[in-house]
Every structure is written in C-alpha cells, then in structure tokens.
Amino acid sequence: MPMAADDIERLIKEAFPDAEVEIKDLAGDGDHYAATVVSEAFRGKSRVQQHQMVYGALKGNMGGVLHALALTTSPPPQ
C-alpha cells in the first residue's frame, strides 16, 4: 500500500516542528514523491546529513512503503 503525502509530511513535521514542508506526488501513484524541507535543524549540516535526518524521520518507510523520494533540503535563509 502506498504512503500518503499527508503521512510523509506528518512524520517530517514530528521530527522537525519548525519545518516548512512541500510534498509533490511525481507520478500520481502515491509511490514517487518529491519533498522540499526547510528547517533550522539543517544549519551547518552537509546535504548528505540533511537527507539522512529526513530519512530517519520517515521511520524506516523509505524503500518499503515509500518507494522513491526526491529530496531538497536546506536551512531557512538568514
């Protein structure tokens, strides 16, 4: 069963309460998403570290229920 965009957003916001999150369903199949996540938690972290933090927030759903997620992450502008 595919993962709903609302569920992805909820999990990310649980981990990063200050985050601005935008989720797009890329294929209309509930299986391929793009997410843009902006959070102060990312400040000073490499892009790889930022993405690992988001994958951690998804609690093991990446690669299972959630097949593909194209991530764009950044801290907010100063």
KADAJO-V843152 format. One record per backbone hydrogen bond with DSSP energy under -1.0 kcal/mol. CO is the residue of the C=O (numbers start at 0). NH is the residue of the N-H. If there is no record, write none. Layout:
BEGIN
co = <CO,CO>
nh = <NH,NH>
END
This chain:
BEGIN
co = <3,4,5,6,7,8,9,10,11,15,19,21,23,30,31,32,33,34,35,36,37,38,39,41,45,46,47,48,49,50,51,52,53,55,57,60,60,65,67,69,71,73>
nh = <7,8,9,10,11,12,13,14,15,18,37,35,33,67,25,69,23,71,21,73,19,41,42,44,49,50,51,52,53,54,55,56,57,58,60,63,65,62,32,34,36,38>
END
